[in-house]
Amino acid sequence: MTVSGLQLQEYVAGLDYPVSREDLVRWGQENGASTEVLQMLRALPAEEFSSPAQLTEALSTLT
């Protein structure tokens, strides 16, 4: 199964910003994210995201 950028965006909806890549991974682990989702979160290029738009842009580079 491949995770799309849209699926990731839906998955991380409702997060408080700014959020770090480390916090995203931890949040995913605590909320039962699949291994594939966690791998994508770990692969994000920035270490911190100040807004949903910034995170969305980074997620779009992964898919």
CHARMM internal coordinates of N, CA and C (Angstrom, degrees):
IC EDIT
DIST 1 N 1 CA 1.4521
DIST 1 CA 1 C 1.5233
ANGL 1 N 1 CA 1 C 109.39
DIST 1 C 2 N 1.3036
ANGL 1 CA 1 C 2 N 115.66
DIHE 1 N 1 CA 1 C 2 N 134.02
DIST 2 N 2 CA 1.4531
ANGL 1 C 2 N 2 CA 120.98
DIHE 1 CA 1 C 2 N 2 CA 178.23
DIST 2 CA 2 C 1.5205
ANGL 2 N 2 CA 2 C 108.73
DIHE 1 C 2 N 2 CA 2 C -104.28
DIST 2 C 3 N 1.3123
ANGL 2 CA 2 C 3 N 115.76
DIHE 2 N 2 CA 2 C 3 N 138.02
DIST 3 N 3 CA 1.4565
ANGL 2 C 3 N 3 CA 120.97
DIHE 2 CA 2 C 3 N 3 CA 178.70
DIST 3 CA 3 C 1.5194
ANGL 3 N 3 CA 3 C 108.05
DIHE 2 C 3 N 3 CA 3 C -94.74
DIST 3 C 4 N 1.3147
ANGL 3 CA 3 C 4 N 116.59
DIHE 3 N 3 CA 3 C 4 N 126.76
DIST 4 N 4 CA 1.4581
ANGL 3 C 4 N 4 CA 120.03
DIHE 3 CA 3 C 4 N 4 CA 178.96
DIST 4 CA 4 C 1.5226
ANGL 4 N 4 CA 4 C 110.04
DIHE 3 C 4 N 4 CA 4 C -87.91
DIST 4 C 5 N 1.3109
ANGL 4 CA 4 C 5 N 115.22
DIHE 4 N 4 CA 4 C 5 N 161.96
DIST 5 N 5 CA 1.4556
ANGL 4 C 5 N 5 CA 120.34
DIHE 4 CA 4 C 5 N 5 CA 176.76
DIST 5 CA 5 C 1.5203
ANGL 5 N 5 CA 5 C 111.16
DIHE 4 C 5 N 5 CA 5 C -59.15
DIST 5 C 6 N 1.3218
ANGL 5 CA 5 C 6 N 116.29
DIHE 5 N 5 CA 5 C 6 N -37.69
DIST 6 N 6 CA 1.4605
ANGL 5 C 6 N 6 CA 120.44
DIHE 5 CA 5 C 6 N 6 CA 179.34
DIST 6 CA 6 C 1.5212
ANGL 6 N 6 CA 6 C 111.03
DIHE 5 C 6 N 6 CA 6 C -64.44
DIST 6 C 7 N 1.3264
ANGL 6 CA 6 C 7 N 117.33
DIHE 6 N 6 CA 6 C 7 N -41.91
DIST 7 N 7 CA 1.4582
ANGL 6 C 7 N 7 CA 120.58
DIHE 6 CA 6 C 7 N 7 CA 178.08
DIST 7 CA 7 C 1.5279
ANGL 7 N 7 CA 7 C 110.34
DIHE 6 C 7 N 7 CA 7 C -62.61
DIST 7 C 8 N 1.3207
ANGL 7 CA 7 C 8 N 116.97
DIHE 7 N 7 CA 7 C 8 N -41.45
DIST 8 N 8 CA 1.4631
ANGL 7 C 8 N 8 CA 120.52
DIHE 7 CA 7 C 8 N 8 CA 177.79
DIST 8 CA 8 C 1.5214
ANGL 8 N 8 CA 8 C 110.87
DIHE 7 C 8 N 8 CA 8 C -63.98
DIST 8 C 9 N 1.3172
ANGL 8 CA 8 C 9 N 117.04
DIHE 8 N 8 CA 8 C 9 N -41.83
DIST 9 N 9 CA 1.4561
ANGL 8 C 9 N 9 CA 121.03
DIHE 8 CA 8 C 9 N 9 CA 179.43
DIST 9 CA 9 C 1.5319
ANGL 9 N 9 CA 9 C 110.34
DIHE 8 C 9 N 9 CA 9 C -61.13
DIST 9 C 10 N 1.3237
ANGL 9 CA 9 C 10 N 116.65
DIHE 9 N 9 CA 9 C 10 N -42.69
DIST 10 N 10 CA 1.4585
ANGL 9 C 10 N 10 CA 120.66
DIHE 9 CA 9 C 10 N 10 CA 178.06
DIST 10 CA 10 C 1.5273
ANGL 10 N 10 CA 10 C 110.03
DIHE 9 C 10 N 10 CA 10 C -64.74
DIST 10 C 11 N 1.3052
ANGL 10 CA 10 C 11 N 116.57
DIHE 10 N 10 CA 10 C 11 N -37.55
DIST 11 N 11 CA 1.4619
ANGL 10 C 11 N 11 CA 121.58
DIHE 10 CA 10 C 11 N 11 CA -177.08
DIST 11 CA 11 C 1.5201
ANGL 11 N 11 CA 11 C 111.65
DIHE 10 C 11 N 11 CA 11 C -66.36
DIST 11 C 12 N 1.3270
ANGL 11 CA 11 C 12 N 117.48
DIHE 11 N 11 CA 11 C 12 N -37.55
DIST 12 N 12 CA 1.4614
ANGL 11 C 12 N 12 CA 120.75
DIHE 11 CA 11 C 12 N 12 CA -176.68
DIST 12 CA 12 C 1.5291
ANGL 12 N 12 CA 12 C 112.66
DIHE 11 C 12 N 12 CA 12 C -97.00
DIST 12 C 13 N 1.3275
ANGL 12 CA 12 C 13 N 117.30
DIHE 12 N 12 CA 12 C 13 N 7.65
DIST 13 N 13 CA 1.4624
ANGL 12 C 13 N 13 CA 120.68
DIHE 12 CA 12 C 13 N 13 CA 177.82
DIST 13 CA 13 C 1.5288
ANGL 13 N 13 CA 13 C 109.73
DIHE 12 C 13 N 13 CA 13 C -60.09
DIST 13 C 14 N 1.3019
ANGL 13 CA 13 C 14 N 116.17
DIHE 13 N 13 CA 13 C 14 N 141.63
DIST 14 N 14 CA 1.4546
ANGL 13 C 14 N 14 CA 120.57
DIHE 13 CA 13 C 14 N 14 CA 177.11
DIST 14 CA 14 C 1.5150
ANGL 14 N 14 CA 14 C 115.17
DIHE 13 C 14 N 14 CA 14 C 90.66
DIST 14 C 15 N 1.3211
ANGL 14 CA 14 C 15 N 117.59
DIHE 14 N 14 CA 14 C 15 N 2.85
DIST 15 N 15 CA 1.4662
ANGL 14 C 15 N 15 CA 119.83
DIHE 14 CA 14 C 15 N 15 CA 177.33
DIST 15 CA 15 C 1.5267
ANGL 15 N 15 CA 15 C 110.38
DIHE 14 C 15 N 15 CA 15 C -72.17
DIST 15 C 16 N 1.3117
ANGL 15 CA 15 C 16 N 116.01
DIHE 15 N 15 CA 15 C 16 N 153.17
DIST 16 N 16 CA 1.4606
ANGL 15 C 16 N 16 CA 121.25
DIHE 15 CA 15 C 16 N 16 CA 173.92
DIST 16 CA 16 C 1.5302
ANGL 16 N 16 CA 16 C 108.92
DIHE 15 C 16 N 16 CA 16 C -89.43
DIST 16 C 17 N 1.3130
ANGL 16 CA 16 C 17 N 116.25
DIHE 16 N 16 CA 16 C 17 N 137.71
DIST 17 N 17 CA 1.4668
ANGL 16 C 17 N 17 CA 122.20
DIHE 16 CA 16 C 17 N 17 CA -178.62
DIST 17 CA 17 C 1.5114
ANGL 17 N 17 CA 17 C 109.96
DIHE 16 C 17 N 17 CA 17 C -112.15
DIST 17 C 18 N 1.3291
ANGL 17 CA 17 C 18 N 118.92
DIHE 17 N 17 CA 17 C 18 N 151.97
DIST 18 N 18 CA 1.4670
ANGL 17 C 18 N 18 CA 126.10
DIHE 17 CA 17 C 18 N 18 CA -0.04
DIST 18 CA 18 C 1.5234
ANGL 18 N 18 CA 18 C 111.09
DIHE 17 C 18 N 18 CA 18 C -70.42
DIST 18 C 19 N 1.3362
ANGL 18 CA 18 C 19 N 113.70
DIHE 18 N 18 CA 18 C 19 N 155.13
DIST 19 N 19 CA 1.4633
ANGL 18 C 19 N 19 CA 120.69
DIHE 18 CA 18 C 19 N 19 CA 179.62
DIST 19 CA 19 C 1.5263
ANGL 19 N 19 CA 19 C 108.20
DIHE 18 C 19 N 19 CA 19 C -135.83
DIST 19 C 20 N 1.3212
ANGL 19 CA 19 C 20 N 115.85
DIHE 19 N 19 CA 19 C 20 N 137.89
DIST 20 N 20 CA 1.4598
ANGL 19 C 20 N 20 CA 119.86
DIHE 19 CA 19 C 20 N 20 CA 179.78
DIST 20 CA 20 C 1.5262
ANGL 20 N 20 CA 20 C 110.04
DIHE 19 C 20 N 20 CA 20 C -90.05
DIST 20 C 21 N 1.3110
ANGL 20 CA 20 C 21 N 114.89
DIHE 20 N 20 CA 20 C 21 N 160.30
DIST 21 N 21 CA 1.4642
ANGL 20 C 21 N 21 CA 120.37
DIHE 20 CA 20 C 21 N 21 CA 176.05
DIST 21 CA 21 C 1.5264
ANGL 21 N 21 CA 21 C 109.41
DIHE 20 C 21 N 21 CA 21 C -58.90
DIST 21 C 22 N 1.3287
ANGL 21 CA 21 C 22 N 116.63
DIHE 21 N 21 CA 21 C 22 N -41.03
DIST 22 N 22 CA 1.4601
ANGL 21 C 22 N 22 CA 121.14
DIHE 21 CA 21 C 22 N 22 CA 178.76
DIST 22 CA 22 C 1.5319
ANGL 22 N 22 CA 22 C 111.07
DIHE 21 C 22 N 22 CA 22 C -60.74
DIST 22 C 23 N 1.3426
ANGL 22 CA 22 C 23 N 116.68
DIHE 22 N 22 CA 22 C 23 N -42.21
DIST 23 N 23 CA 1.4675
ANGL 22 C 23 N 23 CA 120.69
DIHE 22 CA 22 C 23 N 23 CA 178.13
DIST 23 CA 23 C 1.5264
ANGL 23 N 23 CA 23 C 111.25
DIHE 22 C 23 N 23 CA 23 C -65.11
DIST 23 C 24 N 1.3264
ANGL 23 CA 23 C 24 N 116.71
DIHE 23 N 23 CA 23 C 24 N -37.73
DIST 24 N 24 CA 1.4663
ANGL 23 C 24 N 24 CA 120.33
DIHE 23 CA 23 C 24 N 24 CA 178.16
DIST 24 CA 24 C 1.5243
ANGL 24 N 24 CA 24 C 110.76
DIHE 23 C 24 N 24 CA 24 C -62.60
DIST 24 C 25 N 1.3213
ANGL 24 CA 24 C 25 N 116.33
DIHE 24 N 24 CA 24 C 25 N -44.47
DIST 25 N 25 CA 1.4659
ANGL 24 C 25 N 25 CA 120.80
DIHE 24 CA 24 C 25 N 25 CA 179.75
DIST 25 CA 25 C 1.5246
ANGL 25 N 25 CA 25 C 109.82
DIHE 24 C 25 N 25 CA 25 C -63.93
DIST 25 C 26 N 1.3242
ANGL 25 CA 25 C 26 N 116.62
DIHE 25 N 25 CA 25 C 26 N -45.66
DIST 26 N 26 CA 1.4643
ANGL 25 C 26 N 26 CA 120.36
DIHE 25 CA 25 C 26 N 26 CA 179.37
DIST 26 CA 26 C 1.5311
ANGL 26 N 26 CA 26 C 110.85
DIHE 25 C 26 N 26 CA 26 C -61.91
DIST 26 C 27 N 1.3268
ANGL 26 CA 26 C 27 N 116.18
DIHE 26 N 26 CA 26 C 27 N -43.03
DIST 27 N 27 CA 1.4606
ANGL 26 C 27 N 27 CA 121.32
DIHE 26 CA 26 C 27 N 27 CA 178.42
DIST 27 CA 27 C 1.5292
ANGL 27 N 27 CA 27 C 109.82
DIHE 26 C 27 N 27 CA 27 C -60.44
DIST 27 C 28 N 1.3263
ANGL 27 CA 27 C 28 N 116.25
DIHE 27 N 27 CA 27 C 28 N -42.95
DIST 28 N 28 CA 1.4639
ANGL 27 C 28 N 28 CA 120.36
DIHE 27 CA 27 C 28 N 28 CA 178.09
DIST 28 CA 28 C 1.5197
ANGL 28 N 28 CA 28 C 111.79
DIHE 27 C 28 N 28 CA 28 C -61.99
DIST 28 C 29 N 1.3223
ANGL 28 CA 28 C 29 N 116.52
DIHE 28 N 28 CA 28 C 29 N -42.94
DIST 29 N 29 CA 1.4688
ANGL 28 C 29 N 29 CA 120.53
DIHE 28 CA 28 C 29 N 29 CA 179.35
DIST 29 CA 29 C 1.5240
ANGL 29 N 29 CA 29 C 110.58
DIHE 28 C 29 N 29 CA 29 C -62.76
DIST 29 C 30 N 1.3203
ANGL 29 CA 29 C 30 N 116.76
DIHE 29 N 29 CA 29 C 30 N -41.86
DIST 30 N 30 CA 1.4576
ANGL 29 C 30 N 30 CA 121.31
DIHE 29 CA 29 C 30 N 30 CA -177.79
DIST 30 CA 30 C 1.5291
ANGL 30 N 30 CA 30 C 112.68
DIHE 29 C 30 N 30 CA 30 C -71.53
DIST 30 C 31 N 1.3344
ANGL 30 CA 30 C 31 N 116.32
DIHE 30 N 30 CA 30 C 31 N -20.86
DIST 31 N 31 CA 1.4573
ANGL 30 C 31 N 31 CA 120.35
DIHE 30 CA 30 C 31 N 31 CA -176.64
DIST 31 CA 31 C 1.5250
ANGL 31 N 31 CA 31 C 113.06
DIHE 30 C 31 N 31 CA 31 C -110.45
DIST 31 C 32 N 1.3265
ANGL 31 CA 31 C 32 N 116.44
DIHE 31 N 31 CA 31 C 32 N 18.50
DIST 32 N 32 CA 1.4572
ANGL 31 C 32 N 32 CA 120.74
DIHE 31 CA 31 C 32 N 32 CA 172.71
DIST 32 CA 32 C 1.5136
ANGL 32 N 32 CA 32 C 116.38
DIHE 31 C 32 N 32 CA 32 C 73.43
DIST 32 C 33 N 1.3201
ANGL 32 CA 32 C 33 N 116.79
DIHE 32 N 32 CA 32 C 33 N 30.35
DIST 33 N 33 CA 1.4666
ANGL 32 C 33 N 33 CA 119.85
DIHE 32 CA 32 C 33 N 33 CA 177.75
DIST 33 CA 33 C 1.5240
ANGL 33 N 33 CA 33 C 109.92
DIHE 32 C 33 N 33 CA 33 C -63.68
DIST 33 C 34 N 1.3102
ANGL 33 CA 33 C 34 N 114.90
DIHE 33 N 33 CA 33 C 34 N 147.05
DIST 34 N 34 CA 1.4544
ANGL 33 C 34 N 34 CA 119.74
DIHE 33 CA 33 C 34 N 34 CA 177.61
DIST 34 CA 34 C 1.5269
ANGL 34 N 34 CA 34 C 109.89
DIHE 33 C 34 N 34 CA 34 C -68.64
DIST 34 C 35 N 1.3097
ANGL 34 CA 34 C 35 N 115.64
DIHE 34 N 34 CA 34 C 35 N 163.20
DIST 35 N 35 CA 1.4640
ANGL 34 C 35 N 35 CA 121.07
DIHE 34 CA 34 C 35 N 35 CA 177.28
DIST 35 CA 35 C 1.5201
ANGL 35 N 35 CA 35 C 110.34
DIHE 34 C 35 N 35 CA 35 C -58.10
DIST 35 C 36 N 1.3297
ANGL 35 CA 35 C 36 N 116.45
DIHE 35 N 35 CA 35 C 36 N -38.89
DIST 36 N 36 CA 1.4604
ANGL 35 C 36 N 36 CA 120.52
DIHE 35 CA 35 C 36 N 36 CA -179.14
DIST 36 CA 36 C 1.5349
ANGL 36 N 36 CA 36 C 111.32
DIHE 35 C 36 N 36 CA 36 C -64.57
DIST 36 C 37 N 1.3269
ANGL 36 CA 36 C 37 N 117.22
DIHE 36 N 36 CA 36 C 37 N -41.95
DIST 37 N 37 CA 1.4700
ANGL 36 C 37 N 37 CA 120.89
DIHE 36 CA 36 C 37 N 37 CA 177.88
DIST 37 CA 37 C 1.5236
ANGL 37 N 37 CA 37 C 109.78
DIHE 36 C 37 N 37 CA 37 C -64.05
DIST 37 C 38 N 1.3221
ANGL 37 CA 37 C 38 N 117.15
DIHE 37 N 37 CA 37 C 38 N -45.38
DIST 38 N 38 CA 1.4649
ANGL 37 C 38 N 38 CA 120.32
DIHE 37 CA 37 C 38 N 38 CA 179.58
DIST 38 CA 38 C 1.5240
ANGL 38 N 38 CA 38 C 111.36
DIHE 37 C 38 N 38 CA 38 C -60.98
DIST 38 C 39 N 1.3291
ANGL 38 CA 38 C 39 N 117.32
DIHE 38 N 38 CA 38 C 39 N -39.31
DIST 39 N 39 CA 1.4642
ANGL 38 C 39 N 39 CA 120.33
DIHE 38 CA 38 C 39 N 39 CA 177.77
DIST 39 CA 39 C 1.5213
ANGL 39 N 39 CA 39 C 110.73
DIHE 38 C 39 N 39 CA 39 C -63.11
DIST 39 C 40 N 1.3228
ANGL 39 CA 39 C 40 N 116.70
DIHE 39 N 39 CA 39 C 40 N -40.32
DIST 40 N 40 CA 1.4669
ANGL 39 C 40 N 40 CA 119.96
DIHE 39 CA 39 C 40 N 40 CA 179.39
DIST 40 CA 40 C 1.5270
ANGL 40 N 40 CA 40 C 110.39
DIHE 39 C 40 N 40 CA 40 C -66.82
DIST 40 C 41 N 1.3195
ANGL 40 CA 40 C 41 N 117.07
DIHE 40 N 40 CA 40 C 41 N -41.55
DIST 41 N 41 CA 1.4670
ANGL 40 C 41 N 41 CA 119.48
DIHE 40 CA 40 C 41 N 41 CA 178.57
DIST 41 CA 41 C 1.5267
ANGL 41 N 41 CA 41 C 110.64
DIHE 40 C 41 N 41 CA 41 C -62.84
DIST 41 C 42 N 1.3270
ANGL 41 CA 41 C 42 N 116.72
DIHE 41 N 41 CA 41 C 42 N -40.16
DIST 42 N 42 CA 1.4722
ANGL 41 C 42 N 42 CA 120.26
DIHE 41 CA 41 C 42 N 42 CA 178.64
DIST 42 CA 42 C 1.5249
ANGL 42 N 42 CA 42 C 111.75
DIHE 41 C 42 N 42 CA 42 C -66.50
DIST 42 C 43 N 1.3311
ANGL 42 CA 42 C 43 N 116.86
DIHE 42 N 42 CA 42 C 43 N -24.20
DIST 43 N 43 CA 1.4619
ANGL 42 C 43 N 43 CA 121.28
DIHE 42 CA 42 C 43 N 43 CA -177.66
DIST 43 CA 43 C 1.5268
ANGL 43 N 43 CA 43 C 113.32
DIHE 42 C 43 N 43 CA 43 C -87.57
DIST 43 C 44 N 1.3231
ANGL 43 CA 43 C 44 N 117.45
DIHE 43 N 43 CA 43 C 44 N -0.72
DIST 44 N 44 CA 1.4621
ANGL 43 C 44 N 44 CA 119.47
DIHE 43 CA 43 C 44 N 44 CA -179.88
DIST 44 CA 44 C 1.5242
ANGL 44 N 44 CA 44 C 110.36
DIHE 43 C 44 N 44 CA 44 C -58.12
DIST 44 C 45 N 1.3383
ANGL 44 CA 44 C 45 N 116.57
DIHE 44 N 44 CA 44 C 45 N 140.11
DIST 45 N 45 CA 1.4625
ANGL 44 C 45 N 45 CA 120.26
DIHE 44 CA 44 C 45 N 45 CA -174.20
DIST 45 CA 45 C 1.5292
ANGL 45 N 45 CA 45 C 114.95
DIHE 44 C 45 N 45 CA 45 C -74.16
DIST 45 C 46 N 1.3041
ANGL 45 CA 45 C 46 N 118.45
DIHE 45 N 45 CA 45 C 46 N -30.36
DIST 46 N 46 CA 1.4728
ANGL 45 C 46 N 46 CA 120.80
DIHE 45 CA 45 C 46 N 46 CA -177.76
DIST 46 CA 46 C 1.5220
ANGL 46 N 46 CA 46 C 110.02
DIHE 45 C 46 N 46 CA 46 C -97.89
DIST 46 C 47 N 1.3088
ANGL 46 CA 46 C 47 N 115.36
DIHE 46 N 46 CA 46 C 47 N 155.14
DIST 47 N 47 CA 1.4537
ANGL 46 C 47 N 47 CA 119.40
DIHE 46 CA 46 C 47 N 47 CA 178.97
DIST 47 CA 47 C 1.5176
ANGL 47 N 47 CA 47 C 112.54
DIHE 46 C 47 N 47 CA 47 C -89.79
DIST 47 C 48 N 1.3453
ANGL 47 CA 47 C 48 N 117.16
DIHE 47 N 47 CA 47 C 48 N -18.97
DIST 48 N 48 CA 1.4627
ANGL 47 C 48 N 48 CA 120.51
DIHE 47 CA 47 C 48 N 48 CA 177.41
DIST 48 CA 48 C 1.5201
ANGL 48 N 48 CA 48 C 109.58
DIHE 47 C 48 N 48 CA 48 C -147.03
DIST 48 C 49 N 1.3307
ANGL 48 CA 48 C 49 N 114.73
DIHE 48 N 48 CA 48 C 49 N 146.17
DIST 49 N 49 CA 1.4564
ANGL 48 C 49 N 49 CA 121.66
DIHE 48 CA 48 C 49 N 49 CA -178.53
DIST 49 CA 49 C 1.5186
ANGL 49 N 49 CA 49 C 108.37
DIHE 48 C 49 N 49 CA 49 C -123.34
DIST 49 C 50 N 1.3299
ANGL 49 CA 49 C 50 N 116.49
DIHE 49 N 49 CA 49 C 50 N 127.62
DIST 50 N 50 CA 1.4545
ANGL 49 C 50 N 50 CA 120.64
DIHE 49 CA 49 C 50 N 50 CA -175.16
DIST 50 CA 50 C 1.5165
ANGL 50 N 50 CA 50 C 113.67
DIHE 49 C 50 N 50 CA 50 C -92.19
DIST 50 C 51 N 1.3446
ANGL 50 CA 50 C 51 N 116.63
DIHE 50 N 50 CA 50 C 51 N -11.88
DIST 51 N 51 CA 1.4646
ANGL 50 C 51 N 51 CA 119.37
DIHE 50 CA 50 C 51 N 51 CA -178.04
DIST 51 CA 51 C 1.5252
ANGL 51 N 51 CA 51 C 109.88
DIHE 50 C 51 N 51 CA 51 C -155.37
DIST 51 C 52 N 1.3360
ANGL 51 CA 51 C 52 N 116.02
DIHE 51 N 51 CA 51 C 52 N 161.05
DIST 52 N 52 CA 1.4739
ANGL 51 C 52 N 52 CA 118.87
DIHE 51 CA 51 C 52 N 52 CA 175.23
DIST 52 CA 52 C 1.5281
ANGL 52 N 52 CA 52 C 112.02
DIHE 51 C 52 N 52 CA 52 C -58.64
DIST 52 C 53 N 1.3244
ANGL 52 CA 52 C 53 N 117.19
DIHE 52 N 52 CA 52 C 53 N -35.91
DIST 53 N 53 CA 1.4661
ANGL 52 C 53 N 53 CA 120.25
DIHE 52 CA 52 C 53 N 53 CA 179.83
DIST 53 CA 53 C 1.5178
ANGL 53 N 53 CA 53 C 111.20
DIHE 52 C 53 N 53 CA 53 C -63.12
DIST 53 C 54 N 1.3237
ANGL 53 CA 53 C 54 N 117.05
DIHE 53 N 53 CA 53 C 54 N -41.42
DIST 54 N 54 CA 1.4609
ANGL 53 C 54 N 54 CA 120.66
DIHE 53 CA 53 C 54 N 54 CA 179.53
DIST 54 CA 54 C 1.5258
ANGL 54 N 54 CA 54 C 110.33
DIHE 53 C 54 N 54 CA 54 C -65.26
DIST 54 C 55 N 1.3165
ANGL 54 CA 54 C 55 N 117.39
DIHE 54 N 54 CA 54 C 55 N -41.30
DIST 55 N 55 CA 1.4586
ANGL 54 C 55 N 55 CA 120.95
DIHE 54 CA 54 C 55 N 55 CA 177.55
DIST 55 CA 55 C 1.5122
ANGL 55 N 55 CA 55 C 111.41
DIHE 54 C 55 N 55 CA 55 C -65.75
DIST 55 C 56 N 1.3204
ANGL 55 CA 55 C 56 N 116.69
DIHE 55 N 55 CA 55 C 56 N -42.30
DIST 56 N 56 CA 1.4597
ANGL 55 C 56 N 56 CA 121.71
DIHE 55 CA 55 C 56 N 56 CA 178.53
DIST 56 CA 56 C 1.5276
ANGL 56 N 56 CA 56 C 111.13
DIHE 55 C 56 N 56 CA 56 C -59.77
DIST 56 C 57 N 1.3116
ANGL 56 CA 56 C 57 N 115.76
DIHE 56 N 56 CA 56 C 57 N -43.28
DIST 57 N 57 CA 1.4759
ANGL 56 C 57 N 57 CA 120.37
DIHE 56 CA 56 C 57 N 57 CA 178.90
DIST 57 CA 57 C 1.5213
ANGL 57 N 57 CA 57 C 110.43
DIHE 56 C 57 N 57 CA 57 C -62.43
DIST 57 C 58 N 1.3294
ANGL 57 CA 57 C 58 N 116.87
DIHE 57 N 57 CA 57 C 58 N -43.41
DIST 58 N 58 CA 1.4705
ANGL 57 C 58 N 58 CA 120.40
DIHE 57 CA 57 C 58 N 58 CA 179.29
DIST 58 CA 58 C 1.5265
ANGL 58 N 58 CA 58 C 110.91
DIHE 57 C 58 N 58 CA 58 C -65.55
DIST 58 C 59 N 1.3310
ANGL 58 CA 58 C 59 N 117.33
DIHE 58 N 58 CA 58 C 59 N -40.89
DIST 59 N 59 CA 1.4664
ANGL 58 C 59 N 59 CA 120.39
DIHE 58 CA 58 C 59 N 59 CA 178.30
DIST 59 CA 59 C 1.5206
ANGL 59 N 59 CA 59 C 111.45
DIHE 58 C 59 N 59 CA 59 C -63.35
DIST 59 C 60 N 1.3201
ANGL 59 CA 59 C 60 N 116.99
DIHE 59 N 59 CA 59 C 60 N -35.88
DIST 60 N 60 CA 1.4631
ANGL 59 C 60 N 60 CA 120.48
DIHE 59 CA 59 C 60 N 60 CA -178.49
DIST 60 CA 60 C 1.5298
ANGL 60 N 60 CA 60 C 111.70
DIHE 59 C 60 N 60 CA 60 C -65.68
DIST 60 C 61 N 1.3159
ANGL 60 CA 60 C 61 N 118.40
DIHE 60 N 60 CA 60 C 61 N -23.86
DIST 61 N 61 CA 1.4610
ANGL 60 C 61 N 61 CA 120.93
DIHE 60 CA 60 C 61 N 61 CA 179.07
DIST 61 CA 61 C 1.5220
ANGL 61 N 61 CA 61 C 111.67
DIHE 60 C 61 N 61 CA 61 C -76.42
DIST 61 C 62 N 1.3204
ANGL 61 CA 61 C 62 N 116.74
DIHE 61 N 61 CA 61 C 62 N -15.72
DIST 62 N 62 CA 1.4636
ANGL 61 C 62 N 62 CA 120.87
DIHE 61 CA 61 C 62 N 62 CA -177.22
DIST 62 CA 62 C 1.5133
ANGL 62 N 62 CA 62 C 113.92
DIHE 61 C 62 N 62 CA 62 C -89.02
DIST 62 C 63 N 1.3143
ANGL 62 CA 62 C 63 N 117.01
DIHE 62 N 62 CA 62 C 63 N -17.81
DIST 63 N 63 CA 1.4803
ANGL 62 C 63 N 63 CA 119.54
DIHE 62 CA 62 C 63 N 63 CA -174.92
DIST 63 CA 63 C 1.4968
ANGL 63 N 63 CA 63 C 111.54
DIHE 62 C 63 N 63 CA 63 C -110.94
END
COOR INIT
IC SEED 1 N 1 CA 1 C
IC BUILD
